[in-house]
Amino acid sequence: MQDFTKRAFDIAASLAGLIVLSPVLAAISIAILIDSGRPVLFSQDRVGLRGRLFRIHKFRTMRPVAGPKITAGGDPRITRVGAVLRRTKLDELPQLWDVLRGAMSFVGPRPEVPGMFAHYPAEARERITAVRPGITDLATLEFRDEEAVLAGAADPEKTYLEEVVPKKIALYLDYLDRRSFGLDLAIIGRTIRGLFG
């Protein structure tokens, strides 16, 4: 019943969000086109439910050039519009489509790229992929300023794997231990307050 309620909420809320926010989505798309051209969207393989790969969608915030796997604050690839989108988290809005189509949920462990996910302990990987990944979660709230933290690291990728990932895994597992629709609503509420706070 809990999973049915969660999925029903995801469908209704993501559909409503896409409709209500369509002017915002259009305005952001135009701003990206003016600032740095095409493509407007960025998509990437992430590890999802039952370990299957899916394509996550975001507004493109970086120039499509080679660079580090981990994005730290001040990365020269970040565009002017992209910097605003990343700071306000508006780059995540296209994931409403990923929620509607069933690849993601509003709340759940954030989906990781396959290369990084391979470093997770096997038991943690199994538990994390037992649920749909989410747009937000406890780790998202805790590491809202992750890019700023990594900006001060000599090796951002090493710092991410050795210091950030273990803390994120602990928060993912804590969420899974306490998972409920009420907790999801509380996390969504805290996420919204964080955006406007």
C-alpha positions, 0 to 999 in steps of 0.5 A, spaced: 500 500 500 505 504 501 508 503 494 502 504 491 501 511 495 508 513 493 507 512 486 500 515 485 503 521 489 509 521 484 504 521 478 499 526 480 505 531 483 510 530 477 504 531 472 501 537 475 508 540 476 510 539 469 503 543 467 504 549 472 511 550 471 511 549 463 512 557 463 518 556 467 521 550 463 520 554 457 523 560 460 529 556 462 530 553 455 530 560 452 535 562 457 540 556 455 539 557 448 541 565 448 547 564 453 550 557 450 546 554 444 544 547 444 543 542 447 538 545 452 538 538 456 543 534 459 542 526 459 546 521 463 546 514 464 545 513 472 543 506 476 536 506 478 531 501 480 534 494 481 540 496 478 538 498 471 541 504 467 536 509 465 537 516 462 536 522 467 535 529 465 537 536 467 537 542 464 544 543 461 549 547 465 556 546 463 559 547 456 559 540 452 567 539 453 571 534 456 573 535 464 573 532 471 568 527 472 566 530 479 564 538 478 566 542 484 564 549 485 568 554 480 568 549 474 570 553 468 565 549 464 559 552 468 555 557 463 553 563 466 546 561 466 548 554 468 551 557 475 544 560 477 541 554 475 545 550 479 545 554 485 537 554 485 537 547 483 532 549 477 537 545 473 533 539 476 526 540 474 526 536 467 527 530 472 519 531 473 519 527 467 523 522 469 518 521 475 512 521 471 515 516 466 517 511 472 524 512 472 525 516 479 521 518 485 520 525 488 524 522 494 529 516 494 537 515 494 540 520 489 542 516 482 549 515 481 553 514 475 555 507 474 563 508 475 562 511 482 556 506 484 561 501 483 565 503 489 559 502 494 559 496 498 555 490 495 550 490 501 549 498 500 548 497 492 543 492 493 539 496 498 539 502 495 537 499 488 531 496 491 527 503 491 526 508 485 532 513 486 529 520 487 530 527 486 531 529 493 533 525 499 536 526 506 543 526 503 541 532 498 539 536 504 545 535 508 550 536 502 546 542 498 553 545 498 557 539 496 560 543 490 563 548 494 566 543 499 569 539 493 572 546 490 576 546 496 579 539 495 586 538 492 583 532 488 575 532 488 574 525 486 578 522 491 574 527 496 568 525 494 569 517 494 572 517 501 569 523 505 562 524 501 560 517 499 560 514 505 556 519 509 551 519 503 550 511 503 549 512 511 543 517 510 541 513 504 540 507 509 537 511 514 532 513 509 530 506 507 530 504 514 525 509 516 521 509 509 514 512 509 510 516 506 510 521 511 517 521 511 517 523 504 512 529 505 517 531 510 523 531 506 519 534 500 517 540 505 524 541 507 527 541 500 522 546 498 524 551 504 531 550 503 530 552 495 526 559 498 530 560 505 
